[in-house]
Amino acid sequence: MRDNLLRNEAAEIGGDGGGGAPAATQAAPQGDSPGVDPFSASVGQGDEHTMSTGSDSQSLLGQLYNSQGELTGDYNQTLTTHEMGDYSNLIGKYKSFDGLVKGFKNAEALLGKKALNPDSVMVPNEGSTEFEIEQYRKAVGVPESSTAYEIAPENMPEGLEWNDEVAGFWQGKFHELGVGQDQAAQIAQAYSDFTGIQLDQAHETLATRDAEHMESLRAEVKKEWGANYDQNMQKAVNMAEVAGFDFDNADDIAAIRNPKVLNMLLSKHASVQEGSLPRGGEATPNGQGFAQQADAMKSKYPNMAAAPTDIQHKYLELRKLQAKG
């Protein structure tokens, strides 16, 4: 009886669940006597107030909530007096009578669903016990341990990998937040997909910036070389090949695009092609033209096929430069 007291009286006084302070359940007497406010009617002597019907349950609600439907400050003592002190935390959540009525109506609806589905569980709140929380986690599919999650995405963006470190982070976070196995797997896949989109966007941005930077360098060299741009560029590229630049290496290509490097290569090409005279007035071996250098090597190694490999490569490059010059 004690456990159902507040439920029954809240339903009777609250009626269809509308808000407001409790009202008397009995019709007012006929005649000129006005209806009695259960929260303000004086009964007997002194300042004691009670419900008009005189029932214990209505008297209790009348003491818990004032005439404005607000929870009184001494509700704890009132419940203790009625041997219901263990309901203090529950009643304390409902600061108004309107909230009390709605709360009990929601509770009744939940109990009805529970009766139809005994396996259902309540979503935990601050007042939930460890057992209730554990039951909920099991119901939504949270594994017993974080390492039990199977969340490796079906595919990962190029350049990224799903390793133990990444998996451990997400497994721990999912377990901490109480995320079920199915939801965790979907989130992990969504993370992979979204990361792939971000990487694609980053690559596009970098490619655009590289193209803009290269075009600015080209414009600078064109402005300096003018009508000789194509011819000078071919000479600089030829000299870059002789100097050992690797045109399949991104760093080497980036270096060659530098206007200062291109001018150095062009100057070196002109120096080698025309020959440079030192102070003594005689051309140095390195200052000879491509043809002279190649002939000198051929004279030293008549059977070029038997010459060292590096000599063979240098000889062929000199002949190429001779033909292009």
Beta strands, then each sheet from edge to edge (+ up, - down):
end
